Amino acid sequence: MQSLPETAHSIQSGELLAALDADSKTGLSSTEARTRRDRFGPNALTTAIPTPFWVVFLRQFKSPLIYLLIVAASIAFSMDRAIDASVILSVVFLNAVVGSIQEGRARRSMDALRRLAESGVTVLRDSERSSIPATELVPGDIVLLAAGDAVSADCRLIDCKALEAGESVLTGESLPAKKSAAPLPRETPVMDRTNMVFSGSEITSGRATAVVVATGMETELGRISSLTEKAPDLPTPLEQRILQFGRWLVGAAVGLFFVLMGLGLWRGLDWSEILMVAISQMVSMVPEGLPVALTIALAVGMQRMARAGAIVRRLSAVETLGCTSVICTDKTGTLTGNEMTVTEVFLPDERRIDVEGAGYAPRGGLKQEGREITVDSNPHLTRLVEAAALCNDARLAAPEQSGEHWKPIGDPTEAALLTLALKACLDLESLATEWPRRAEIPFDSRVKMMATHHVHHGGSHRVFIKGAPEAVLNLCTDVDCKAIFQTVDEMACRALRVLAVADAEAPFDEEGDISQFKGRASFLGLIGQMDPPRPETRAAIEECRLAGIRTVMVTGDHKATGLEIARMISLSDEDDLAIDGRELEAMSAEELHRKIDDIAVFARVQPEQKLRIVEALRSRGLVVAMTGDGVNDAPALAAADVGVAMGLKGTEVAKNASEIVLTDDNFSTIVKAVEEGRLVYANIQKLLLFLFTTSLHEVVMLIAALLIGYPPPLAAVQILWINVVTEGVLSVNLVMESAEAGSMRRRPIALGSPLLTAEMGRRMLLLVPVSVAVSLGYFVLRMETGAPFAQVQTETFTLVALCQWFNVLNCESAIQSALGLRIFRNKWLLGGLVLGMSLQLLAVYAPPMNNLFHTVPIHGTTLALLVTLASLVLWTEELRKSMRRGQSAL
């Protein structure tokens, strides 16, 4: 006996039962079930082992900047500069702790979303019906399925009656799939295997007997899970840029070391003295606060995203989402609400009635030509709505029964008809009491109809029929079928699923089939349903377009439905293409690469094809965000630059494959998260501008002083104080800046773009010379007056710190002035300035700090002069910003 997942759909059920050594009448014996469980293992997917905290902690050290800081600390230790080395290593350790804590918070947030309940399943064991945990299922088990049951293994149907299964987690299709027990050709694709039910799906209507053919990792669910695990863990754009930046920084620091050594020896300075200076400046080239500030910037973005409804599982994904240039989004549940809704009703007199509201909540009314109507004023509408509500096997659970939302129980299509009845102000309980059901002919996929027989408490009998328009109209003789079919086609072109409703008078033969009503049925009308777009989706798509982000629909639904929804939300234009899985399969890699920019909708695609789409987009240099909720989405979620899973309706496999999980399953939340990601990247660039302006200020001032014959203006411990303490309290708070206007009107950051841009370089070319001229000029002038060196060095030390405080205000915006009310926008930065000033005053005026930092107190008049000189850095940048604003206004 062996599991037969590949061929189970293509052979006769008797042959399959023989191959599985199973009996549909008695099921397996308990002994045989235990034997098979030992052989095949539990019916469960293998889950990834949680990453230990120490591994998460060590992962925070994977950065060239961290490596360089560790090297610098090692050199400092070797030169007996234990204080310097300890401060550097403390910064490195703090960075690792912050990063680990943030990842732990994300993991705890994810745990809160998980549904941990284990489902049960009804099987035949030892000739008796038994309820067992799903994990106990084995190949050959006979499973009994009914509406509402979860399917826990891949099963072949042996016998079924009016069976439908919701398979959106596997196929992405919003409507339930109709099932039958007949064998199919071997080449039938998985999503078209109507004689199979798969693990992860659920039975929406009908009942069936089935035999388990695959469990655990052998199921279709398990196969996709394995495919997900094979997806490479690619570095994010930020990680790539940090790697590139770190290499450049290492080269620059080493080069600076040799330049300073050469200058010192040329000047005839003591070898050990110049070595200390060279090492201190090499350390100053490394912005010690950058790793911590980067981590905090990402962590702050992560918390902002969480408030917007997006839980981040990996810190670097915050910035990646901000750099996204294309979003591949699922349709069902993301662009739409995954709630079937009646939107149109068409009556026999050719009157169209629009139905407002979306979802299963009975909110909204009925309108005809813009005017509200009620069923009381239209007997034709009354008959239609009553028939749709009575010829119905679904139920609606109100919020007090189901939680926060109205919830369908049974077929979503039928549940939508009940919502229509409630919107028409019908009392469903009273209607069922007034017209109790006496008999029924269940839905049959071959005839595409169902019928129910009702007896009014007054004694009259009625039969209500609903189903596919072509089938129902075949029973009716009182309508112009050609005109009706034209209306059906028009409704289908609007992505509507169309049902026809009719009624007939008794008699009702319970032993007969639905053809007994041919020629006796009266056409009541058409009902058009769809899973409508969320109200906010269109605006979110437009915001993406303005931000230079392309949106592509990747859905398991039909091509025509996907394309119509895409047009409704302005996702696609008239010239855009839509292709399905078969057409995609026929495309070569070159053809797909050539056409992919013109394809707006990929429909009926399988997991491997979603992977191919992601790879094709990434090959064009695009940063790809992929959204999804089903198991079929997981491989592509893992392969994309950033995977975005749905938290409410998403599967655990999809969540575990993603970097970001949405708590509200809403596409507009992705757009908000993109904006937060862009803010993070903008703040990182502000941070880099500030750090490197100050670092270059110190380096250029030192080199210039040596070249013109003066001693180093700053002591090594003073440089470290500025870089770690004075600069640190500002850099960390600079990343708390809020978004500037127009952040979602700029193009995404292109792959390969450096962290330090040409514009940032031009700003540094202005700010650094001004800072150097102010501080070095003051140092030289004070030295020429013959003032004590300790006094001059302390004043220069304070002047450099003051220049940095003004520079941080310059870095808040590239265009907007730092003056006025804007300065109060970032309370964190204001607090950092106050703290930095306090610490600097402490270093200058506190006697214990004087000994440590080689400082002496400064006179108040001199301090006021230093503030005035340092402010030239601010006024110079304000002049540039004013000119820039003037150019933008032209």
Buried (B, 14 or more C-beta within 10 A) or exposed (E): BEBBBEEBBBBEBEEBBEBBEBBBEEBBEEEBBEBBBEEBBBBBBEEEEEEEEEEBBEEBBEBBBBBBBBBBBEBBBEBEBEEBBEBBBEBBBBBBBBBBBBBEBBBEBBEEBEEEEEEBBBBBBEEEEBEBBBBBBBBBBBBBBEBEBBBBBBBBBBEBBBBBBBBBBBBBBBBBBBBBBEBBEEEBEBBEBBBBBBBBBBBBBBBBBBBBBBBBBBBBBBBBBBBBEEBEEBBBBBBEBBBBBBEBBBEBBBEBBEBBBEBBEEEEBEEEEBBBBBBBBBBBBBBBBBBBBBBBBBBBBBBBBBEBBBBBBBBBBBBBBBBBBBBBBBBBBBBBBBBBBBBBBBBBEEBBBBBEBBBBBBEBBBBBEEEEBEBEEBEBBBBBBBBBBBBBBBBBBEEEEBEEBBBBBBBBBBBBBBBBBBBBEBEBEEBBEBBEBBEBBBBBBEBBBBBBBBBEEEEEBBBBBBBBBEBBBBBBEEBEBEEBEEBBEBBBEBBBBBBBBBBBEBEBEEEEEBEBBEEBBBBBBBBBBBBBBBEBBBEBBBBBEEBBBBBBBBBBBBBBBBBBBBBBBBBBEEEBBBBBBEBBBEBEEEEBBEEBBEBBBBBBBBBBBBBBBBBBBBEEEBBBBBBBBBBBBBBBBBBBBBBBBBBBBBBBBBBBBBBBBBBEBBBBBBBBBBBBBBBBBBBBBBBBBBBBBBBBBBBBBBBBBBEEEBBBBBBBBBBBBBBBBBBBBBBBBBBBBEBEEEBBEEEBBEBEEEBBBEEBEEBBEBBBBBBBBBBBEBBBEBBEEEEEEEBBBBBBBBBBBBBBBBBBBBBBBBEBBBEEEEBEBBEBBEEBBEBBBEBBBEBBEBEEBBEEBBBBBBEEEBBEBBBEBBBBBBEBBBEBBEEEEEEEEE
